[in-house]
């Protein structure tokens, strides 16, 4: 009896470039966090479909050598050590591949610095042993950033995984028409007589993405490599667009690719979500994805309401912040106390959105105590330069947008006396980017600051490589603290 189709996404929300490894009886995964901290989520599962976020590779302090663009972590295990190879932007330089290690997959991780950083940039590191057992690092030279081809390189790696040795050798590059200006995200596996390199090609991100998945094979790690004449082997379908960049894994003798794709209904507003797509081996020894496997099947999105009462000692692991501007916050007495920030759009905390239609609510305590020049409230965060928010402060309620660092007030109202102790703020989103905000003093009667219950377009919010986060913010001098009580996110398919 064939197993039921996977109910994708298995990683709902913005989890690009997912990587997976089996350690003992447990699967461990990570994914790109880009410019949202903490860097690189750590998730575990017993079955590849039900995942629990348990931590981060760099939960508090970033590696000293890197500042942003934390991309494409590859989590691997050998012996009693877990390794995470990752890409990041080198301070004062370009993209480079680094590595961190831990005695347990949940960490703590020790960073060992960058391994390779070419002038055009180096990304998507993947470790593998050749047919003689010698350890290599595979990576992509980011030539597309300077309108050049994108070679996939292999170079020996010392056993400590702290430096490359000998000379690098090119395995293959973007040569096929469908591959466009790049090949990247190589994940290798050995099966039968061949090494197989699953790779992504063409444009990765946004509405104009053209991503697809190809595969090449070789009997020796250093080649010669041949590309599958049937490439691309995984392409866009009705439900999921631009599938690519993942890691091969197995369960119960069946083969899967854990990769990302955009949901057709929400696209870049939610971001690239994690899909599990099954494949099989053909008689001529190539992988083939079935017509109803994960990325091609239209499966319902199962989401549970998210509620945070802020009653724990620490902020939940699902909360994120701009990677270069971690805000100051504390949890006390069932309140999230967020210290304001005077620059870069304020102090921001956000969570993944899961679908294109959802409602988010929070309660801002004592808004009348926020002095002129300060504001706090509910926001949809694109990045520090782009947001849409409903805030209170200085005796006013304001609906505003921030585009490319320039903030504009869309509507304004006097804060009513009934809201002196608390005001509830609500955001209702449809179609991924149509935002309606409202406020209430009793949770029953809601007022939209715009005339005729109007909506605000958030089409400008998502950066090219990540989805929108929804959460709270506080703007103003660092001497001011805003207090929030309860945050809820209710997603609809």
ABEGO torsion letter per residue (X at the ends): XBBBBBBOBABBEBBBGBBBBBBEABBBBBBBAEABOBBGBBBBBAAGABBBBAEBABAABBBAABABGBBGBBBBBBEABBBBBBBBBBBGBBBBBBBBBBABAAOBBBBAEBABBBAAEBBGBBBBBBAAGBBBBBBBBBAAAAGBBBBBBBBBBBAAGABBBEBBBBABBBABAAAEABBBGBBBBBBEABBBBBBBBEBABEAABABBBBBBBBABAAOBBBBBAAOBABBBBAABBGBEGBBBBBBGGBBBBBBBBBBAAAEAAAEBBBBBBBBBBBAAGBBBBBAABAAABBBBBBBBBBBBAGABABBBAABBBBAABBBBBBBBGGBBBBBBBABGGEBBBBBBBABABBBBBBBBBGAAABBBGBBBEBBBBABAABBBBBBBEGGBBBBBBBBGGBBBBABBBBBBAAAAABBBBBBBBBGGABBBBBBBAAGABBBBABBGGBBBBAAAABBAABBBBBBBBBBEBAABBBBBBEBBBBBBX
